[in-house]
Amino acid sequence: MNRALDIAGQFLLAKAEVPLLASWPKQQIGSWILHWHSRLPVTEIRTQADTHVGWLLGLAVDAEGRTVNPVWRLPFDCEKKDAADRFESELNGLGGRFAAIFLTADSHRFYLDASGSLAAVYCEAQQAIASSCNLIPNIRDLQENIVLTRALGIPHRDGCYPFRLTPWTAVTRLLPSHFLDLEDWTAKRHWPKSTMLDPTRRPEETVREIAELLETFISGVTGLAPAQIPITAGYDSRVLLACSRPSLRSIHFYTTPIPDFGARVDCAYGRRIAKRFRLDYSAMTWREATSKEIDEWLYCTGNCVVGRITRGVATDQQLDPARFTLLGLGGELGRGFYWLPDDFPALPLSCEELLRRFDLPLVDVILREAADWLDHLPTTDLLEKLDLYGLEQRLGCLYGPSLYGCRKARFTASPYNSRLVYQRMFSLPYDYRRQKRLPIDLIQLKWPELLQFPFNEPFGLLKLESQARRSLMRVRTAVGGAGVRKLKSALVRTFGPR
């Protein structure tokens, strides 16, 4: 069985045809051959003179809500020396989930979207860049990074391969904010080019711009096909609901009943909000993923990530394959999600502290990559460093590869995933972001009635359960694990069946 053929929505760019992918569509520019799965949207990039200079892979929407397809004609001369910079500027105006290949006489480049949500890895030895490690030609002949794999514990422990790392020593992940030079196979940072905080901008103006970008993206996608959006107890899905108001007729809302307390709270909010505002809504039925389904997930994601979303892969297959799935990924960056309460801009950050903060093992290969990443950041501001960590490491290395795991969904993207949105988020005052004012102000602007419901606060029996959980945690902290076991044993002896 050729497992590669079933990797829905993925791609391979190489300098030779790959017999295993012979049934996939393919196109060639010069020596470069693009293979892609039929469910991955592919747009030709052409000049005004109709010269084919690349491809746009995935779903891209401009700031006016126009989807980029089926041919993207660039509004500049691709023969000029500044063509690559002009192309980069055009990409910065797009939102969605995409990657771009730009091939001219002077430039051979591969770009990711703002958060690397259409993830990519590359191998110089094989002269190939692909969506997944398992699509790199002759991958099984390459050396596995056994020390790293054991340190991370994947797939037996939740996590992802951070920085540029993968399970193979010769295969490298391309990080967001970088492009890959396909001539010398080096990744080069292209964003940000300057400090991101902008004290001259009024937050009210920035909120309006972000709200319009989110609303316009959702309207653009639903103009192409209907969509489905999750409702949770949190901030980011509520913002998407508020910005979906003009497009409600084309959207189905849902909750996923993962068997844990947080998901039960999400489902309770989903039912209440849907009933109050008469939304088209349903709760999916939980189905635990089988070992075979988890194995397929790992293959599709290149054996690079595993977590809560992995165990929900069987449940996610209930999503409507005719609809785009829109998630709130990236919204957390607008509220300083990766900052600690005592963090301030001038506080130093060592690679050891960075790894401890994010529960990564302090092994040599990860320490080297962490040091290299920190050394090449274009900022000395701790809060900006943590923002970029969230964007490039959490979104780029964890969620980007994860999105390849749900093979039956039509296509998944996040309205937040736009360079324009992230630029505006990161320009907001730090105190404003710490107070989580951005999601509140976005909802107040677009659908204020949604603020009648609090965020992440259990109610009814769930509130009682939450209080009991906190009490048990205090007891556990006070007496330790052994003490809790003794306490439970005594309670059973006293109150248990006679």
C-alpha positions, 0 to 999 in steps of 0.5 A, a space after each residue: 500500500 502506498 500510504 503517501 497517496 492518502 496524505 490529503 492536502 499535501 505537497 512536494 517540490 523537488 528536482 525530479 519526479 517521484 514515482 510514488 506520487 505519479 497519480 498526483 497532479 504536477 507542474 514544472 517550472 525549469 528544473 522544479 517539479 511540484 506534486 500536490 494532492 488533489 485536495 490542496 488548492 493550487 494557484 499559478 503565479 504569473 506575470 502580466 506577460 503570462 510567464 509562469 513564475 511560481 505557485 500559491 498553495 492553499 487558501 489565501 484571501 486579500 484584505 478586500 476579501 478576495 480569494 486568490 485563484 485560479 491565476 494570480 497575476 503579479 502587478 510588477 515586473 518580475 525581471 527587476 532586481 527588487 522583484 523578490 521584495 515586491 513579491 514578499 510585500 504582496 504576500 504580507 497582504 494575504 491571510 489564510 493558510 498557504 505557502 508560496 513558491 517564487 521562481 525567477 532568473 534572480 530568485 528561487 524562494 519558498 515562503 510560508 504564511 504568517 504562522 506556518 500553518 501550511 507547514 513545510 520541511 526540507 532536505 538539501 541532500 534530496 533537493 526537496 521541500 515538502 509538507 511532511 517528512 514522510 514525503 521527502 524522497 528516500 526518507 527511510 534511508 536518512 539517519 534518524 535523530 534517536 537522541 532527540 526522539 528519546 528526549 522528547 518522547 514523541 509519540 508516547 508523550 505529548 509535544 512537538 519537535 521545536 525550532 527547526 528540528 524533526 525526527 531526521 537529522 537531514 530534514 529541517 523544518 522551515 519556521 514562520 517569518 523565514 523564507 527558504 532560498 532554494 539555491 543555497 538551501 538556507 532559511 533567512 528571516 524576513 520578518 519583523 524588520 523593526 520593533 513591533 510595539 507602536 506607542 503612536 497608534 491608538 488602540 481603538 484604531 487598531 481594534 477597528 482594523 483587526 475587526 475588519 480584517 477578521 470579518 473580511 476574511 470570513 466573508 471572503 471564505 464563505 463567499 467561496 464555500 460554506 464554513 464551520 467554526 467551533 464555539 468554546 468558552 474562550 475568547 478567540 472562538 467568541 471573537 470569530 463568532 462576533 466577526 461572523 455576524 454578516 456571514 451567519 447563513 453560511 456557517 455551522 457552529 459546533 463543539 467537540 466533547 473531548 472527555 475532560 473538564 475543559 471540553 465539558 465547559 466548552 460544550 455548555 457554553 456552545 449550547 447556551 450561546 447557540 440557543 440564545 442567538 439561534 445559531 446553526 449548531 451541533 455537538 459532535 459525538 466523541 469517538 476515541 481514536 484507534 491505534 490505527 487512526 493515531 498511526 495514520 495521524 502520525 504519518 500524515 504529520 511526519 511523526 513530528 507532533 502529538 497531543 490532545 488534537 491527535 486523540 480527537 482525530 476520529 471525532 474530527 472526521 465528523 466535520 462536514 467535508 464540504 465546508 471550510 473549517 475556521 479555527 481561532 488559532 493565533 488569537 491568543 497572541 493578542 493577549 500576551 498569552 506567552 508572558 508571565 505576570 512578572 515579565 518586562 521588556 528588559 528582562 534577559 532570556 537565556 536558552 535554558 530559561 526558554 526551554 524551562 518555560 515551555 517544558 522542553 528537555 535541556 539536551 544539547 541539540 535543542 539547546 543549540 537550536 534555541 541559542 541560534 534562534 535567540 541569537 538571530 531575533 531582531 529584538 532585545 525586548 523580552 515580550 517581543 521574543 515571547 510573542 515570536 516564540 508563540 508565533 514561530 514555535 507554538 503555531 509553526 511547529 505544533 499547530 501547523 503540522 497538526 492541521 495535516 492530521 485531519 485528512 477528511 476536512 475540506 480545508 482548515 484555516 484561521 482568520 487570525 493568520 495574517 501578517 496584517 493582523 499579527 502586526 497590529 496585535 503586536 503594535 498594541 500597548 503591553 498593558 492593554 494586552 495583559 488586561 485581555 482587552 483586545 478580544 473584549 473590544 473586538 466583540 464589543 465592536 462587532 456583536 456586543 450582546 455576546 459579552 452577556 456570557 462570561 469567558 471560561 467560567 464554569 456554571 451550574 454543576 460544572 461550577 461545583 465540580 470546579 470548586 471541588 477540583 480546586 479544593 482537592 488540588 489544595 489538599 494534594 499540594 498540602 499533604 502530597 501524593 502519598 497523603 492524598 492516597 491515604 486520605 482517599 483510602 480512609 474515606 473509602 474505609 469510613 464511607 464505602 460499602 459495608 
